[in-house]
């Protein structure tokens, strides 16, 4: 299970569009042995659901939602590459 502190750090970085910090968090979790499925569900999916809800409610722009989606796609690619080398 991913700790809440990691989730909120990741979510806030994603919301700001901070791709580099999001990558640091994901890579750190992978290197610590966190299961990739946990990262996908408890971090990436959970964050995107929350961002989608924020967009639906008019709290963020479509541009912010798109940036979050693109960062997430990038991180999925990074995690797949990491898994290939382990």
C-alpha positions as a Markdown table, in Angstrom:
| # | Residue | x | y | z |
|---|---|---|---|---|
| 1 | Unk | 0.0 | 0.0 | 0.0 |
| 2 | Unk | 1.3 | 3.4 | -0.9 |
| 3 | Unk | 1.5 | 5.9 | 2.0 |
| 4 | Unk | -0.8 | 8.9 | 1.9 |
| 5 | Unk | 2.1 | 11.2 | 2.1 |
| 6 | Unk | 3.4 | 9.9 | -1.2 |
| 7 | Unk | 0.0 | 10.1 | -2.8 |
| 8 | Unk | -0.5 | 13.7 | -1.8 |
| 9 | Unk | 3.0 | 14.7 | -2.8 |
| 10 | Unk | 2.5 | 13.1 | -6.2 |
| 11 | Unk | -1.0 | 14.5 | -6.7 |
| 12 | Unk | 0.0 | 18.0 | -5.9 |
| 13 | Unk | 3.0 | 17.8 | -8.2 |
| 14 | Unk | 0.8 | 16.3 | -10.9 |
| 15 | Unk | -1.7 | 19.2 | -10.5 |
| 16 | Unk | 1.2 | 21.7 | -10.8 |
| 17 | Unk | 2.4 | 19.9 | -13.9 |
| 18 | Unk | 5.7 | 19.1 | -12.3 |
| 19 | Unk | 6.7 | 16.1 | -14.4 |
| 20 | Unk | 10.2 | 15.8 | -12.9 |
| 21 | Unk | 9.0 | 15.5 | -9.3 |
| 22 | Unk | 6.3 | 13.0 | -10.3 |
| 23 | Unk | 8.9 | 10.9 | -12.0 |
| 24 | Unk | 11.2 | 11.1 | -8.9 |
| 25 | Unk | 8.3 | 9.7 | -6.8 |
| 26 | Unk | 7.4 | 6.9 | -9.2 |
| 27 | Unk | 11.1 | 5.9 | -9.7 |
| 28 | Unk | 11.7 | 6.0 | -6.0 |
| 29 | Unk | 8.7 | 3.7 | -5.3 |
| 30 | Unk | 9.8 | 1.3 | -8.1 |
| 31 | Unk | 13.4 | 1.2 | -6.7 |
| 32 | Unk | 12.0 | 0.5 | -3.2 |
| 33 | Unk | 10.3 | -2.6 | -4.6 |
| 34 | Unk | 6.7 | -1.2 | -4.7 |
| 35 | Unk | 4.6 | -3.4 | -7.0 |
| 36 | Unk | 3.9 | -1.7 | -10.3 |
| 37 | Unk | 0.2 | -2.6 | -10.0 |
| 38 | Unk | 0.0 | -0.7 | -6.6 |
| 39 | Unk | 1.6 | 2.3 | -8.3 |
| 40 | Unk | -0.8 | 2.2 | -11.2 |
| 41 | Unk | -3.9 | 1.8 | -9.0 |
| 42 | Unk | -3.1 | 3.7 | -5.8 |
| 43 | Unk | -1.1 | 6.5 | -7.3 |
| 44 | Unk | -1.7 | 7.1 | -11.0 |
| 45 | Unk | -5.3 | 6.0 | -11.3 |
| 46 | Unk | -6.4 | 7.5 | -8.0 |
| 47 | Unk | -4.8 | 10.8 | -9.0 |
| 48 | Unk | -6.4 | 10.9 | -12.5 |
| 49 | Unk | -9.8 | 10.1 | -11.1 |
| 50 | Unk | -9.5 | 13.0 | -8.7 |
| 51 | Unk | -8.2 | 15.4 | -11.4 |
| 52 | Unk | -11.1 | 14.3 | -13.7 |
| 53 | Unk | -13.5 | 15.1 | -10.9 |
| 54 | Unk | -11.9 | 18.5 | -10.4 |
| 55 | Unk | -12.2 | 19.2 | -14.1 |
| 56 | Unk | -15.9 | 18.0 | -14.1 |
| 57 | Unk | -16.6 | 20.4 | -11.3 |
| 58 | Unk | -14.9 | 23.3 | -13.0 |
| 59 | Unk | -12.0 | 23.5 | -10.5 |
| 60 | Unk | -9.3 | 23.1 | -13.1 |
| 61 | Unk | -9.0 | 23.8 | -16.8 |
| 62 | Unk | -9.0 | 21.2 | -19.6 |
| 63 | Unk | -5.4 | 22.2 | -20.2 |
| 64 | Unk | -4.5 | 21.2 | -16.6 |
| 65 | Unk | -6.3 | 17.9 | -17.0 |
| 66 | Unk | -4.5 | 17.2 | -20.3 |
| 67 | Unk | -1.1 | 17.9 | -18.8 |
| 68 | Unk | -1.8 | 15.5 | -15.9 |
| 69 | Unk | -2.9 | 12.9 | -18.4 |
| 70 | Unk | 0.3 | 13.3 | -20.5 |
| 71 | Unk | 2.5 | 13.2 | -17.4 |
| 72 | Unk | 0.8 | 10.0 | -16.4 |
| 73 | Unk | 1.3 | 8.4 | -19.9 |
| 74 | Unk | 4.9 | 9.3 | -19.6 |
| 75 | Unk | 5.2 | 7.7 | -16.2 |
| 76 | Unk | 3.6 | 4.5 | -17.4 |
| 77 | Unk | 6.2 | 4.3 | -20.2 |
| 78 | Unk | 9.0 | 4.9 | -17.6 |
| 79 | Unk | 7.6 | 2.2 | -15.3 |
| 80 | Unk | 7.3 | -0.3 | -18.2 |
| 81 | Unk | 11.0 | 0.4 | -19.1 |
| 82 | Unk | 12.0 | 0.0 | -15.5 |
| 83 | Unk | 10.2 | -3.3 | -15.2 |
| 84 | Unk | 12.0 | -4.6 | -18.4 |
| 85 | Unk | 15.4 | -4.0 | -16.7 |
| 86 | Unk | 14.6 | -5.6 | -13.4 |
